[in-house]
Amino acid sequence: MPLPRGKKPTVVAGSKIPKPSTSSENQGEGPQVKRSSSPPHGAPKKRTAFIDITNAHKVQISLPGRKKEQSKKLVKKTATSVSAKNQANLKKSSSVETTADTDKSEVDEVKVCKEEAEVLNDAVAPVEELVAAAPPAVHEVPAHLQKQKIPEEFDIDSENAEDYFMCPEYAKDVFDYLKQREEKFVLCDYMSKQPSLNPEMRAILIDWLVEVQENFELYHETLYLAVKLTDHYLAQAPIHREMLQLVGSTAMLIASKFEERNPPCIDDFIYICDDAYKREELISTEVSILQTLSFDINIPIPYRFLRRYAKCVNADMDTLTLARYYCEMSLMEMELALERGSLLASACLLLALISKELGGWSPILQFHSGYQLSDLAPVVRTLYYMLLAPPDDKLKAVRNKYSHKVFFEVASLPLVDINVLEKALTV
């Protein structure tokens, strides 16, 4: 018989309580039965998170700003307890003295209590004066932890003080850290370890990755990271030439997961490979790349340094785009792939500044990049002769991309004269 709403069934002693239904149709209907939190007989007792593990309930946190206040409270508490003790002793002595039948031992005890009270009273007062007059403790920061002071003429982040997305307080430290981290990812010419590959095959793969980046509308950071992942994997794992496209597309998949908000799925990469590989092969290659690189895939890329250094000189968008074109063209050159990202970005920006007649390597760029003009000259010359070479019909993706109006058609701009370039590099 159905029960009326709002009334609970009464359970008769000895009757069996029906178990609640666990079917999905009845979930969410009727009152929820609260499970007992007590463990079954013989089971270990549950541990409360952050209490039994960390003993947080036993830890007393002391803040630096409250040390003086706590010491004052401690002295005050001590003085109060001492005065209370003195009053008790004095009261005791008076009661003992007024008693007619007081013996000699009790009188001696009273005298001792009086002497102790006087000594404690004399000791507490100087301590209170000492605490009140003591200056606050000053903790000096070690030299290696002190923040580097940026000269006012080299400060490019104070204008973004209200924009917390730009992290103006830590921007210089972040890029200094990335520059130090580059030392861990210095590449060597690995083609001697790859008997089935050559630099031309690598250039064709990267040209194809540029098309993938355009078709999926991925960030430029994703493209640069994919190239870095491919190079570092090939430097450690010999592969056959038939697997080169699989490695490149899988590296793009990993980079997309790292950089993109909405990365393409595995099926999208299988599709762009024209179903040449199976889903299981892509997944196994992803595992192989991550394990080979020890899951350390946050590799500094030149694109981030390029944007940072362009901000130092307030470069306009077409100048920055020209430097980005030089930098993206350098991805296909094996000789330039061996350079550090910060050095390559500096050389690309310098070549763009000279081409636009916007000056050379200024002191503010030297401060933020850490490179002198003499450090950049060899890389700038390599870039120049790479761009001066006749275009390869097989490698058209980057030139076609930067010939579009969206990129100010910078690929069609003429190169600067070699004499002008050499004059700027020898100043």
N, C-alpha and C positions, 0 to 999 in steps of 0.2 A: 504493500500500500504506500503510495507516495507521501512524503512528509510535507506538511505546509511550510511555506517560506518563513524564515526567521526563527524556526524552532529547531532545536538540536535533538537528535534521537537519544533516548535513554537506554543505557546498557544494563541489561539484567545480569545479575551475578551468575556466572557459569555459562553465559551465552558467548558464542564466538563472534568476534568483531570482524566483519568482512574487510578484506584487504582492498585498498584503493586500486582502481583500474589504471594500468600503465599504458593503455593504448593512446595513440596520438589524437584520437577523436575526442577523448575526454580531458585532455590536458587543457588547463586554463579554466575549467568549469568546476564549481564547487570550492569549498575551503581547502587551502593547502595544508597538508599535514607536516608539521615541523619535526624534523628528525632529531633524535636525541644526540647530544654532543658528547655523551660519556662513552669511552672506548669499551669494546667488548671485554669479557673476562680474560685476563692474561695478555691483552694487547698493550703495547707501550703507550704511555701518556703523551698526548699531543703537546707540541712546543709552540708557544705563541711567538709569532714573527716579531723581530726587532726587540724582544725582551730576553728570552732565554739564550738567543744566539749572540746578541750584541751586548747584553747586560746594560742596556741603556737606562734602566730604572735605577741602577746603582751609581751612575756617573753624574757628577755635579759639574756643570760647565761654568767656568769662571771667565768673565769677559775682562779684557785689559782695562777698560775704562772704569771698572768698578772695584779695582784692587784697593784703592785708597779708601773708598767708602766701606768696603768690607772690613778693612783693618781697623777703621774707626769704630765700627759696630762691635768688633771683637774686643777692643780695649774697653769700650763702654760696658759690654756684657761682663767682662772680667772685673771691672771696677764695681759694677752693681753687685756681683756675687761676693766680692771682697767686703764691700760695705755691709751687705746683709750678714755675712759671717761675723764681721766686727760687732754689729749690733747684737747678734745672738750671744757672742762672747761677753760683751759688756753687761747684757741683761743677766747672763748666767753669773757673772762675778758679783753683781749687785745683790742677786738673790742669795748667793752663797755667803756674802759678807753679813747680810742681815740675819742670817740664821745663827741662833745662839750656840747650837751644838756642832758648829763646823769644825772639822778637824784640820790639822796642819797640812795634809796632802791636798785637800781641796783648795786651800788658800794658795798653795804653790802653783796649782793648775791654773787658777784665776790669773795669777801674775804672768804666767807664760802666755796665756791667751791675750792678755793686754799688750804684751811686748810684740807678739806676732801681728796683732792688728795694727799697731803703730808702724811696724816695718813695712807691711803691705800697703798701708796708706801712703807712706813716703815713696814707695816704688812705683805706684800707679800714676801719680801726678806727672813725673818726668816723662813717662812713656806717652801719655796723652799729648804733652807739649811737643815731643819728638815727632810723632805721627803728623800732627797738625803743621809743623814747620818743614817736614820733609818734602822736597820737590818731586813731581811725578817722574816715574821711571821712563827713560827714553831708550827705545830699542832701535839700534842702527841696522839698516838693511845691508846685507853683504854686497860687496862690490859687483860680484857676478850676477846678482839679482836686481841691481838698480836699473831702472828704465833709462834708456839712452835719450839724452836730451837733444831734440831736433832743433837746429837753428831756425830762427824765424823766417829767413829767406828761403829755406828749403821745406817749410811746412806746407804740405798740400792737402792735409786732412782736416784742418781746423774749420774749413768752410762747410764741412759736412757734420759739424758737431751735433746738430739736431736730428740727423738721420742715423738711427741706430742700425739700419740695414748695412750701412757702409763701414760699421765698426771703426770709427775714426781713432779711438784710443789704442787699438791694437793693429791697425792696418800695416804699419811699418814692421812690427814684430812678426806678423803673419808672413809677409813676403821675405823677411830675413830667414824665417824658419824654412820656408819652401826652398830658398836658395841653398841653405845648408843641407837640406834633404836631397838635393840633386846629386850630391856626392855618392849617395847609395845607389843611384841608377845611371851610372856612367856606362854607356854602351861601347862595345868593341865591334870591329868588323867581323861579323859572324858567318859571312858567306863561305869561308874556308871550312866551316863545320857543316855546311849544307851542300852536299855534293849534287843534289837534284835541283838546286835553285841558283839564281844569279840576280844581280841588281835590277835587270830589266824586268824580270818577273815580279819582283817586289814593287817596282814603279807601276806596273799594270794593275796590281792588286790595289794599291792606294788610290790610283785614278778611279777604279771602280767603287771604292769606299766613299769617295767624294760624291759620286752619283747617288749612292745609298743615303748619304746624309742629306742631300737635297730632296730626294723623293720622299723620305720619311719626315722631312722638315725638323731634323734634329739640331741640337746646339752644336756650335763649332767646338766647344770643349769635348763633346762626345767623339767627334772625329779625331781630334788630336790624341785623346786618351786611347782610342782604339788602335791607332798607329803605334803608340808606345807599347801597349800590351802585346801587339803582334811582334814587334822587334825584340822585346825582352823574352818572349816565349821562344822565338826562333833562335835566340842566342844560347838557349839551354837545351832545346829539344829538336833533334834532326827530324825532318819530315820529308815525305815525298811530294813532288810538285803537284800531284793530283789533289792533295789535301790542303794546298795553300789557300784556296778560296774558303774552305771550311774553317780554317784557323782565322782568317780575316773577318768573316761574318760572325763567328762566335765572339771574337774580341769586340766587335761592334755591339753585340748583344750585351756583353758584360759592361761595357762602357755606358750603354743606355741605361742599364739598371743603376749605375752609379751616379749618373749626371741628370737623367731626364725625370720629369715629374710623371709622365705617362709613357714608359718605354714600350716599344713594339714587342709583340709576343713572339714566341719561337716559330709559330707557323708563318709569320710575316717574313722571317729570315729564310725559312725553307722555300718560300715562294720566290724571293728575289734571287735565290740560287738556282732557280728553274728546276726545282725538285731533284737536284743532282745528289742531295744527301738526305738521309732519313732523320727523323726526329731524335732517335736514340743516338745517332752519331753526333748530332749537335750538342746534346746533353753531355755525352761522354767527353767531348772536346772541351766543353766548358769546365768540367771537373778537372780535366788534365791541365788546363791553363791556370786555374786557381791554385791547384796543388803545386804546380811547378814554380809559381811566383809566391808561394807561401801565403796566399790571400792578401798580399801587400800590393794593392793596385792603385793606391793614391799617389800616382807618379806625377811630379811637377811637369807641367806642359808649357811650351813657349807662349801660347795664346794668352794665358793669365798675366804673364810678365809684360807682354806687349801692351795690354790695356792699361796696366799700372804705369808703365814708363811713358806712354802717350799722355797720361793725365799730368805728368810732371811739367810738360811744356804746353799744356792746353791745346793739344793738336786737334784740328777740326776733323770732321767725320771723313772727308775724302782723303786726307793724309793718313788717318788711321786705317782706312780701307786699303790704301795702296800698300801700307806696311803689312797688312793681313794677307794681301795677294802674294807678296814676296815670301811671307812665312809659310803659306799653304803650298806654294810651289816647291819650297825646300823640303817638304815632307817626302817627295819622291826621289830626292837625291841621297844616295847612301852615304856620301861623304859628310853631308850636313846633318844626317840623323845621328851622327856620333857626337855632335856638339851639345853642350848643356842648353837647356831650354831658355834660361835667362840670358845667356850669351847670344843665342840665335835671335831672340826677340830684340835685343839691343841692336844687333847688326841690321835687322830688317827695318827698324825704326830710323836708324841713322841713314840708311840708303834712301828711305822715303823723304826724310827731311832735306837731304842734299838734292834729291830730284825736284822737290817743291821749292828749293831755294829758301829754306826756312832756317838756315844756320846749321851748325854742327853739333858736336857732343858737348853740351853745356855743363857747368858745374853742378846744377841740380840733378841732372841725369847721372853724373858720376857719383853723386852722393847716394842716390836711391838704388842704382844698379850695382855699384861697386866696381865698375869697369872703367878703365882709361881708354882713350882713343887708340892707343897702341894695341890694346887687347882685341879691339873690334876690327881693325884694319884687315887682317887676313880673312876673316869670315865675310866681310863686306865684299872683298874682291872675288871670293868664291861664289857668292850670291850673284854678283854682277855678270860673271862669265856664264853662269848657269842660265840666266835670263837672256843673255846675248846669243846663246846657241839657237839654231833654227828649231822651230817647234816640231815635236814628234806627232805624226798623225794618229798614233795609238793613244797618246796622252793629251786629251783635249778637254777633260772635265773641268779642270781648274781654270783654264783660259776662257772657256765658254761661260763658266759661272761668273767670273769677274768682268766679262764683257757686257753684262746686263746693266740696265739703267739703275737697278736697285743698288748695285755696287759701283755706281758712278763711272762705269765703263773704264776702270783703271787698267785693265789688261791691254787696252789699246793705246795707252800713253807711251810715248817714246822714252827710251832709256836715256839717262843723263850721259853727257859726253865723258869719255874716260879721263881726259885731261882735267876736267872740272872735278871729277871724283877723286883723282889722285891729289889734287891740290887741297881738297877738303880733308883728306886722310893724313896729310903730312903737316898740317898746321901745328 
